[in-house]
Amino acid sequence: MNAETIVGTSAQRVDVKDKATGQALYAADIQLPGMLYGKVVRCWEHAHARVVRLDLSQAAKSPGVVKVLGPADVTRNKYNSSVMDLMVSAQLHDMLGDIDDQDIFTTHVKYQGDAICGIIAKSEEAAERAAAKVIVEYEPLPVYLTAEASKQPDAVQFTPQKPGNRAFQLPEAMFPGNALGGGDVDAAMQDADIVVEDVFYVPKQKQCQMEPHAYIAKLDNAGRLTCWTSSQMPKLVQAKLAKLFELPMSRVKINATVIGGGFGARLGMISEPQACAMAMAVPGHPVKLQTLREEDWAISPSRHPGKYWMKIGLRKDGTPLACDARFENYKGAYYLDASGTAFTAGAWLGGMYKFPALRYKGESYFTNQGLTGAFRGYGNPQTNFALEQLIDRACAQVGADPVEWRKKWHKGVGDDGWCPGVTYPSCALDECLDRGAAAIDWAAKRRKYANQTGTKRRGVGCAVMNHTSGAMPMLLEHTVCTVKINEDATAEVVFACSDMGQGSHTALKQIAAETLGFPFGDVQLANPGSDAGFDIGAHASRTIYVGGAAVKAACEDAKRQLFARASEALQVPADQLDIRDKKIFAKSDPARSIDVESITRAGVYHFIDPMTGKPEGAPGQIQGYVSFFAPHNSPPFGASFAEVEVDTETGEVRVLELVNAHDIGRAINPAAVEGQLEGGIQQGLGFVLSEETYYDSQGRMLNNSFTDYKMFGPSDMPKIKTILVENADPVGPFGAKSVGESGLVSPVGAVANAIYHALGIQFMEAPITPEKVLKGINEKGLGGARERARAC
Amino acid sequence: MKDAAITLHINGEEHKLNVAVNRTLLEVLRDQLGMTETKYGCGTGECGACTVLVDDRAINSCLALAATMDGKRITTAAGFAHFGELNHIQQAFNDEAAIQCGYCTPGMIVKTASLLAKNPDPTEHEIRHALEGNICRCTGYEKIVKAVQKAARTAPGRTVKADAACQEVAQ
């Protein structure tokens, strides 16, 4: 039984009224006096070309235009819109080979939508009319859509810094043989009785956050550049912009706006450099830059697609011996996040099962598809699609039940997690598997669907996953939190980590109120953007695990100061005091108590008694503070179970039910946690069944719209069941681990395995569309489709 | 571009406006009137973030030219709340934790109002069908469907209102 009264409840979201009435201000909703409108002119005709002529003269004369900016009118400094370089040591940075290869306005177009020049006008319409008058002539270059194409020796080089267009591979100095893992994989494979192996393709999935990216930037009269942005990481964007424009950080300010969904799309920068470059050209005027949906699709990074080769070896009793894998991702046009996903895809692989020998190679190759970067899961769904299908294939060969095999061989407490040396402090994956299996009626349905012959065939499948809670030890894990106790005994928590919509600020407020012993309504949580202390932002599922621990530590600091003053007043040692409802009392004698307000008021309104000449109470406003570094990492685990029905005539896969059972440590706000797991299912189903941005042979997007890019809608969604397995983690705040990303990962493998169960066929390319299913059925000679085709 | 003089009755208030004939209702609401509760999500009628009621019918305001709306009664999500008091639909979205990033929420709430006006007791299937034009990327729709069900249960004077709505449809 937990003693907490606020943590563990589905407290009402702090932003609900603003959002229910539409009053929440997203960046595009903000209007400022004297505002001008920016428009980035982009290359839509080509995905790879050189600009041979740029004539802005007609655009400059267009009505309402204030300024036009070409590449020569803005800083020529290059940048990298990802923030990875800020989160690793200089030594690791050099080892990884991070580069700055992006320009505010380019002369070498590397993807459809690359920025050519900018227009600043008095209205958005005037800017658009002027944009149409920009004259650009291009020299088209060969278009490379895959790694196989761009790595050819005669291919045009994307940057001289990365020969062969290989943006990244695991560095030899850190990963001998350019491979992550350990043990003698080749020898272990020799010993294996069963070896399963395949090449998978994973798709270029788009975040499709509902709010298109929008910005306002202003250079004020004091020379301070302010940018209103919905970035997931205001402090790091401040640092990035300061570096790009060669300004001291004190002259760059980020205002964090309400975020209309992130899912990784807002990790780092997107068009902040263009918005700020425009603002710097018109000092004193705010410039608003809004992106159209189709533009947003082009310019914001997507998930890394690519080829994933994997091979696993087992003894005939099912004992896993070795796993050998190589993920070659199609990086897209620029370097950003080239190192991250190439590494983490292998890290999740290593964190999952007890393979004594593991060798994973990750490489990123430049291509002329749009950018890739962070997307919820960050390499994990790619690995899940390949690994979990191979596990089921191997289970079929050794005659093992997929649930039982996973229970036996997954890693757990004391084993290395995704990073060697950082062990799992908690693991309740067995319980996830047991409860998930019971929920979907696993054993009965596995038998029932074993030998079907009809047109519509059903199957059940399961998959498991591990993820992360913050990025320690790979990346910097640092959050500063300040808790100011007001004179009326209410608290303000100041913290620069964004709430992207997941409800993290509500949960953090619960943590603060619980720790302080204050009512929930007496705590405010503010994200003032870069004016707050340092923080690395909302990414890597860290906001509650790391941010929550920081909030808790800052509140404990404030509480310690309160108790010290109460101890003085009550003449009771501080360690014998407790707090409830803003009253501090002696544990042994609750009647000996003092109101928190009498302490805080005396601290702020600190007077000298004119009669005695002595001060009243202890002086000073109490502020809790922490500069917090995560001491560990407690990854969450999850198990998903899917039931599908495959129509062997149309190839359509209907997901009937999806169970997401997750070991989240402790749910600070259960309704919000469920929301993460439910929303994750929608995105995971999209990855495995329907979502991919397609390109024509010239690298132009074919489906950058919600009509042509198929996400699961309300009628497509299956019956959903989320199971919160609460097994308090010894490290996380109040036992909490993360949940932000993990929900979408294992539905991927579960659905693929359910299809395998239904048809006896595995599909190597995601998304598993009806066309691919039909093709697979026809190749295998299954079911009615082929017979009917013959009969016709 | 020519202007058109129109009158819109938005959330109970009359607005006499000159609007450029090429401006959509969404642009006029947001840019001309500063009523930013109606969101731009795609501009092509695919996502439903800009849903408003026009004389009780839910439309994508990004697809309607403002000049064609002369004399119409327009309701946005803000029009359902009264000085911070949420109506039963908004309250249900709150109670069921159906709001995450909130960007689709105003459109979802408006679409729910139009559904419940026509069909005060919808089945789950009918709710999901009605919301097909409104994309949410956060929730998986699970809690949104529950919120619509709760809104149907908690509608004030539900039977009376339902009868009136049915008669209106019949006429």
Interface residues (C-beta under 8 A of the other chain):
Chain A: S10 Q12 R13 D15 V16 K17 D18 K19 A20 T21 G22 Q23 A24 L25 Y26 A28 D29 Q31 E124 Q207 C208 Q209 M210 E211 P212 V258 I259 G260 G261 G262 F263 Q290 L292 R293 M500 G501 Q502 G503 A671 A672 E674 G675 E678 G679 G680 I681 Q682 Q683 S705 F706 T707 M711 F712 G713 P714 S715 M717 I720
Chain B: R30 D31 G34 T36 E37 T38 K39 Y40 G41 C42 G43 T44 E46 C47 A49 T76 A77 A78 F80 A81 G84 L86 Q90 Q91 F93 N94 A97 I99 Q100 C101 G102 Y103 C104 T105 P106 I109 H125 I127 R128 H129 L131 E132 N134 I135 C136 R137 C138 T139 G140 Y141 E142 K143 I144 V145
